[in-house]
Amino acid sequence: MAYSSRTGKRPDELASKSSHSFLINDEEVQSFLENCEYPKSAEEVELDRSRIIKIQYPEENSIEHIIAMDGGYSTIPVRKTFPSSLITFFQFGEIFLNTEDLNNMSEMPFISRESMSALKDLERSKLVLPTKNVSYNSNITLTHSVRSTIYEYFKKKGDEKNNLLSTTYWLIFNLFDQPEESFNLTICPHCKGKNQDILRANFNSEYTTNCPECNGILYLTDCFRLHEVIDDELGAGGILGYLVNLIEQINIIHTIKYIKETQPKLLDKFFFIKDGPLAFFGQTANMHKHVRKLCNYLFEHHNLFLAGLEKSGAFVEHADEIKNLLEPGEALLLTNKHIYSYILPGDPENTQPYAGTSYYSSKIIFKSRDERVYVITLPVENENIVLNPQKDDFKNLDTILWNIEKLRCDMYDNSIVPVALANKLISLSSHPSSSILEKFAKKHTK
């Protein structure tokens, strides 16, 4: 790494203008590049026609309400002098739409301001997270400051009896079906003790308990394991993407839990949409098992309309590449063989399902009747389904794809109205949002 100027009296060290020649002329580097393989183009792709299904469009739409969840964040410096300090502002939005309003809008020659306001029923929540060289609420280290901040956000989101903590407790201990007595805490944030069974019975009304070894206070939110990847010196930047993805899905589950406990029959009329795949990543990946159990329970005893839509990444690029190989109204069920042959590096004959340790869903590529292409993840009962998916493995598939087609949006490529609106209303721009938040944070920081 180059030297940087801290005082401004000396210049920053600049990179060499000629060092690239040593790489270009190196035989080992040349040999390495010659042995690399890259994703195949559309001309080289052969679709397995047995994995292509024709959508059977329902005569009537059972969906009456749509809830879309999205989140965004911006990290800003509150102190640029050395050592620098960073905090991160998160904003989450859960947007509520009525399909009747959408249907009425589709028949209008233009969309009025009043019509748009009918769609923007948005519930926002905010989170400020210490990210580097910041302590919060008398916590000594950054790790414990982050733990405390996440716990307090989950405690405050909702009312006293029904907040995100109670939803997390309900989820990880399987209280919706056959309750479990404990969960495994991989690493204690205090003594670093490993693989401890944390008993449900030992949690108090504040959803805290104590480490069996060191007696240190444990938060229920420690089950997400985010403390394991925080470095008190380098910061908590590595957890930001995991955290926003986690909170988006816990918020959806929180809403599902509320509907189930108050008016369970309404689950047949709600369609939940997440921006991004239905999966948990990094240290939070262990949550996918709990959510898979919940989805299976709801499919068996109630119903569930849930989908994740991807806007970018290798799968979206591949879908755009092969869109002419699909007919309008068709969907391709992605198998291990297809994924590792045409999208990601890997063995096409691998018997371990793609993302089996993080996804509680499987992917499909859908081409609508107006020839828009979507990459969608839908909950599946068993992670091994991705090896040999069948249409019947995806619950409510036809209804979900039909509604996604109806939600088309011309603002962006292959976008849908609720996700585009949610992102528009909660995203934080680099300019001017970041500069304004920086001034705001500095004003209120001691």
C-alpha positions in Angstrom: 0.0 0.0 0.0 1.1 3.5 -0.7 2.0 6.2 1.9 -0.7 8.9 2.4 -0.2 12.4 3.7 -1.7 13.1 7.1 -0.6 16.8 7.4 -0.7 17.9 3.8 2.9 19.0 4.0 4.1 16.1 1.9 2.4 14.5 -1.2 0.7 11.2 -1.3 2.8 8.4 -2.7 1.8 7.7 -6.3 1.7 4.3 -7.9 4.4 3.3 -10.4 3.6 4.0 -14.1 5.7 1.1 -15.4 5.3 -1.8 -13.0 2.7 -3.4 -15.2 5.4 -4.5 -17.6 6.7 -7.1 -15.2 3.2 -8.7 -15.1 2.7 -8.6 -18.8 6.1 -10.2 -19.5 5.9 -12.9 -16.9 5.4 -16.4 -18.3 3.6 -17.7 -15.2 1.1 -14.9 -15.5 0.6 -15.6 -19.2 0.1 -19.3 -18.5 -2.4 -18.7 -15.7 -4.6 -16.5 -18.0 -4.5 -19.1 -20.8 -5.9 -21.7 -18.4 -8.8 -19.6 -17.2 -12.3 -20.4 -18.4 -15.2 -17.9 -18.6 -19.0 -18.1 -18.7 -20.4 -19.3 -22.0 -22.2 -17.0 -24.5 -25.8 -17.6 -25.6 -24.6 -19.4 -28.7 -23.0 -22.0 -26.5 -25.9 -22.6 -24.1 -28.2 -25.6 -24.6 -31.3 -25.4 -22.5 -32.7 -28.6 -21.0 -36.3 -28.4 -22.4 -37.5 -30.6 -19.6 -36.7 -27.8 -17.2 -38.7 -25.2 -19.1 -42.3 -24.9 -18.0 -45.3 -23.0 -19.5 -47.0 -20.7 -17.0 -50.7 -21.5 -16.5 -52.2 -18.1 -15.9 -55.1 -18.2 -13.3 -58.5 -16.9 -14.3 -58.8 -14.9 -11.1 -56.2 -13.2 -8.9 -56.3 -14.3 -5.3 -53.7 -11.7 -4.3 -55.3 -8.5 -3.0 -52.3 -6.9 -1.2 -48.6 -6.6 -2.0 -45.8 -5.9 0.5 -42.3 -5.1 -0.8 -39.3 -4.8 1.4 -36.0 -3.0 0.6 -33.2 -1.4 2.5 -30.1 0.7 1.9 -27.2 2.2 3.7 -24.5 4.9 3.5 -21.3 4.9 5.4 -19.9 8.4 6.2 -16.9 9.8 8.1 -17.6 11.7 11.3 -13.9 12.3 11.8 -11.4 12.4 9.0 -8.3 13.1 11.0 -6.3 10.1 12.1 -7.5 7.8 13.5 -10.6 8.3 11.3 -14.1 7.3 12.5 -17.0 6.0 10.5 -20.7 5.5 11.1 -23.3 3.9 8.8 -26.9 5.1 8.3 -29.4 2.5 7.3 -32.9 3.0 6.1 -35.5 0.3 5.5 -38.8 0.6 3.8 -41.8 -1.7 3.7 -44.2 -0.6 1.0 -47.9 -1.6 1.0 -49.9 -1.8 -2.3 -53.4 -2.8 -3.2 -53.7 -4.8 -6.4 -57.0 -3.0 -7.1 -55.2 0.4 -7.2 -52.6 -1.1 -9.6 -55.3 -2.5 -11.9 -57.0 0.9 -12.0 -53.8 2.6 -12.8 -53.1 0.3 -15.7 -56.3 1.5 -17.4 -55.4 5.2 -17.1 -53.9 7.2 -20.0 -51.4 8.8 -17.5 -50.6 8.4 -13.9 -51.7 11.3 -11.7 -50.0 12.5 -8.6 -53.1 11.4 -6.6 -52.8 7.9 -8.1 -49.1 7.6 -7.1 -49.9 8.7 -3.6 -52.3 5.8 -3.2 -49.4 3.5 -3.9 -46.9 5.0 -1.5 -48.1 3.6 1.8 -44.6 3.2 3.1 -43.3 2.4 6.6 -39.8 3.5 7.2 -37.3 2.5 9.9 -33.8 3.8 10.6 -30.7 2.4 12.1 -27.4 4.2 12.8 -24.5 1.8 13.3 -21.0 2.5 14.7 -18.6 1.2 12.0 -15.1 2.2 12.8 -13.3 3.8 15.8 -16.7 4.6 17.5 -17.9 3.5 20.9 -21.6 3.7 21.8 -23.5 3.8 25.0 -20.4 3.3 27.3 -19.4 0.1 25.5 -15.7 -0.3 25.6 -15.1 -1.9 22.2 -16.5 -1.5 18.7 -17.7 -5.1 18.8 -19.9 -4.6 21.8 -21.1 -1.2 20.6 -22.3 -2.9 17.4 -23.9 -5.7 19.3 -25.7 -3.2 21.6 -26.9 -1.1 18.6 -28.4 -4.0 16.7 -30.1 -5.4 19.8 -31.7 -2.0 20.6 -32.9 -1.6 17.0 -34.6 -5.0 17.2 -36.1 -4.1 20.6 -37.5 -0.7 19.4 -38.9 -1.9 16.1 -42.6 -2.6 16.9 -44.4 -2.4 20.2 -43.4 -3.9 23.6 -45.1 -7.2 23.1 -44.5 -7.6 19.4 -41.2 -6.3 18.2 -38.4 -7.7 16.1 -36.9 -9.4 19.1 -40.1 -11.3 19.8 -40.2 -12.3 16.1 -36.6 -13.5 16.2 -37.3 -15.5 19.4 -40.4 -17.0 17.7 -38.4 -17.9 14.6 -35.2 -19.4 16.0 -37.0 -21.5 18.7 -39.6 -22.7 16.2 -42.5 -21.5 18.4 -44.9 -21.6 15.4 -44.7 -25.4 15.3 -42.8 -27.7 17.6 -40.7 -25.5 20.0 -37.0 -26.1 20.3 -35.2 -25.8 23.6 -32.0 -24.2 22.6 -29.9 -22.8 19.8 -26.1 -23.2 19.2 -24.0 -20.1 19.8 -20.9 -20.7 17.7 -18.6 -18.2 19.5 -19.4 -16.2 22.7 -18.7 -12.5 22.1 -17.1 -12.3 25.6 -15.0 -15.3 26.4 -14.8 -16.7 22.8 -16.2 -20.0 24.1 -17.3 -22.2 21.2 -20.5 -24.2 20.4 -22.5 -23.4 23.5 -26.1 -24.4 23.7 -28.1 -21.4 24.7 -31.3 -22.5 26.4 -34.7 -20.9 25.6 -35.8 -21.1 29.2 -32.9 -18.9 30.4 -33.9 -15.8 28.4 -35.6 -13.1 30.4 -38.4 -10.7 29.2 -35.7 -8.4 27.6 -34.5 -11.3 25.5 -31.1 -11.5 27.2 -29.3 -14.3 29.0 -25.8 -15.1 30.3 -23.0 -17.1 28.8 -22.8 -20.6 30.5 -19.0 -20.2 30.8 -18.1 -16.6 31.6 -21.6 -15.3 32.6 -21.3 -12.4 30.2 -24.5 -10.9 28.9 -25.8 -12.4 25.7 -28.4 -10.7 23.5 -30.8 -12.8 21.5 -29.5 -11.0 18.4 -26.1 -12.7 19.0 -27.6 -15.7 17.2 -26.9 -13.8 14.0 -23.2 -14.2 14.7 -22.3 -10.8 13.3 -19.9 -10.2 16.2 -17.6 -12.9 14.8 -16.6 -10.8 11.8 -16.1 -7.4 13.5 -12.5 -6.2 13.9 -12.1 -3.6 16.7 -9.3 -2.1 14.8 -10.3 -2.4 11.1 -14.0 -1.8 11.8 -17.4 -3.4 11.1 -17.6 -2.7 7.4 -17.7 -6.4 6.6 -21.1 -6.9 8.2 -23.0 -4.1 6.5 -24.3 -6.1 3.5 -25.1 -9.1 5.7 -27.0 -6.9 8.1 -29.2 -5.0 5.6 -30.2 -8.4 4.0 -30.9 -9.9 7.4 -33.1 -7.0 8.6 -35.1 -6.9 5.3 -36.1 -10.6 5.8 -36.7 -10.4 9.5 -39.1 -7.4 8.8 -41.0 -9.6 6.3 -41.2 -12.4 8.8 -42.4 -10.0 11.4 -45.3 -9.0 9.2 -46.1 -12.6 8.4 -46.1 -13.5 12.1 -48.5 -10.6 12.8 -51.0 -11.6 10.1 -50.8 -15.3 11.1 -51.6 -14.5 14.7 -54.3 -11.9 14.0 -56.1 -12.9 10.7 -54.4 -16.1 9.3 -56.9 -16.3 6.4 -55.4 -13.1 5.0 -52.1 -14.9 4.3 -53.9 -16.2 1.1 -54.3 -12.6 -0.1 -50.8 -11.1 0.6 -47.8 -11.3 -1.7 -44.5 -10.5 -0.1 -41.6 -9.4 -2.3 -38.0 -8.9 -1.3 -35.4 -7.0 -3.3 -32.7 -9.7 -3.8 -32.6 -13.5 -3.3 -34.3 -15.3 -0.4 -31.1 -16.3 1.4 -28.8 -15.3 4.2 -25.2 -14.7 3.6 -21.9 -14.8 5.5 -22.2 -15.2 9.3 -26.0 -14.9 9.1 -26.3 -18.0 6.8 -27.4 -20.2 9.7 -30.8 -18.4 9.6 -31.8 -20.0 6.4 -32.7 -23.3 8.2 -35.1 -21.5 10.5 -36.8 -19.7 7.7 -37.1 -22.8 5.6 -38.9 -24.5 8.5 -41.3 -21.5 8.8 -42.0 -21.6 5.0 -42.7 -25.3 5.1 -45.0 -24.9 8.1 -47.0 -22.1 6.4 -47.3 -24.1 3.1 -48.7 -27.0 5.1 -51.0 -25.2 7.5 -51.8 -21.8 5.9 -50.4 -20.4 2.7 -47.5 -18.2 1.6 -46.8 -16.0 -1.4 -43.2 -14.9 -1.2 -40.6 -14.1 -3.8 -37.2 -12.6 -4.1 -36.3 -10.6 -7.2 -32.7 -10.1 -8.3 -31.7 -6.9 -10.1 -28.0 -7.5 -10.8 -25.3 -10.2 -10.6 -24.3 -13.2 -12.6 -27.8 -14.8 -12.8 -29.3 -11.6 -14.1 -26.6 -11.2 -16.7 -27.1 -14.8 -17.8 -30.9 -14.4 -18.0 -30.4 -11.4 -20.3 -27.9 -13.5 -22.4 -30.4 -16.4 -23.0 -33.7 -14.5 -23.1 -34.2 -15.3 -26.8 -34.0 -19.0 -26.0 -37.2 -18.7 -24.0 -40.7 -18.1 -25.3 -43.0 -15.5 -23.7 -44.8 -17.1 -20.7 -42.1 -19.6 -20.1 -39.9 -20.2 -17.0 -36.6 -22.0 -16.7 -36.1 -24.0 -13.5 -32.4 -23.7 -12.8 -30.5 -26.9 -11.9 -27.1 -27.5 -10.5 -26.0 -28.7 -13.9 -27.2 -25.5 -15.6 -25.7 -23.2 -12.9 -22.3 -24.7 -13.0 -22.2 -25.3 -16.7 -23.2 -21.7 -17.8 -23.3 -19.3 -14.9 -20.8 -20.0 -12.1 -17.5 -22.0 -12.0 -18.0 -25.5 -10.7 -18.6 -29.1 -11.4 -21.9 -29.6 -13.2 -22.2 -33.1 -11.7 -21.7 -31.8 -8.2 -24.2 -33.5 -5.8 -24.1 -30.7 -3.3 -27.0 -28.3 -4.2 -26.1 -24.7 -5.2 -26.1 -22.4 -2.1 -27.5 -25.2 0.1 -26.0 -23.6 3.2 -27.5 -20.1 2.7 -30.6 -20.3 0.4 -34.0 -21.5 1.5 -35.2 -21.0 -2.0 -34.4 -22.0 -5.6 -34.0 -19.8 -8.7 -36.0 -19.6 -11.9 -35.7 -17.4 -15.0 -39.1 -16.1 -16.1 -39.9 -14.5 -19.5 -43.2 -12.6 -19.3 -45.7 -12.3 -22.1 -44.4 -8.8 -22.8 -40.9 -10.3 -23.1 -39.4 -8.9 -19.9 -37.0 -11.3 -18.1 -36.8 -11.7 -14.4 -34.6 -13.8 -12.1 -36.8 -14.9 -9.2 -36.2 -17.0 -6.1 -39.1 -18.9 -4.5 -39.1 -20.9 -1.3 -38.7 -24.6 -1.6 -39.2 -27.4 0.9 -35.9 -29.2 0.4 -32.5 -27.7 -0.6 -31.9 -30.8 -2.8 -34.7 -29.7 -5.1 -32.2 -27.5 -6.9 -30.6 -30.7 -8.2 -33.7 -31.8 -10.0 -36.5 -29.2 -9.7 -40.0 -29.8 -10.9 -42.9 -27.3 -11.2 -44.8 -28.9 -8.3 -41.9 -28.2 -6.0 -42.7 -24.4 -6.2 -45.8 -23.6 -4.3 -48.2 -21.0 -5.9 -45.8 -20.6 -8.9 -48.3 -19.6 -11.5 -50.0 -17.0 -9.3 -46.7 -15.4 -8.2 -45.3 -15.2 -11.7 -48.6 -13.7 -13.0 -48.5 -11.0 -10.4 -44.9 -10.2 -11.1 -45.9 -9.8 -14.8 -48.8 -7.5 -13.7 -46.4 -5.4 -11.6 -44.2 -4.4 -14.6 -42.6 -1.0 -14.4 -41.1 1.0 -17.3 -38.8 3.1 -15.1 -35.9 0.5 -15.3 -35.0 -2.6 -17.2 -37.2 -5.6 -16.1 -38.3 -3.7 -12.9 -41.6 -4.0 -11.0 -43.5 -1.3 -9.4 -43.3 -2.1 -5.6 -39.5 -2.7 -5.6 -38.8 0.3 -7.8 -41.0 2.5 -5.5 -39.5 1.2 -2.3 -35.9 1.7 -3.6 -36.8 5.2 -4.8 -38.2 6.2 -1.4 -35.5 4.8 1.0 -32.3 4.7 -1.0 -29.5 7.0 0.1 -27.6 8.7 -2.7 -23.9 9.5 -2.8 -24.8 13.1 -3.5 -26.3 15.0 -1.8 -27.4 12.5 0.9 -23.9 11.4 2.0 -22.6 15.0 2.4 -25.8 16.1 4.2 -25.6 13.1 6.6 -21.9 13.8 7.2 -22.7 17.4 8.3 -25.6 16.2 10.4 -23.6 13.5 12.1 -20.7 15.9 12.9 -23.1 18.4 14.4 -24.6 15.9 16.8 -21.4 14.0 17.7 -19.6 14.9 20.9 
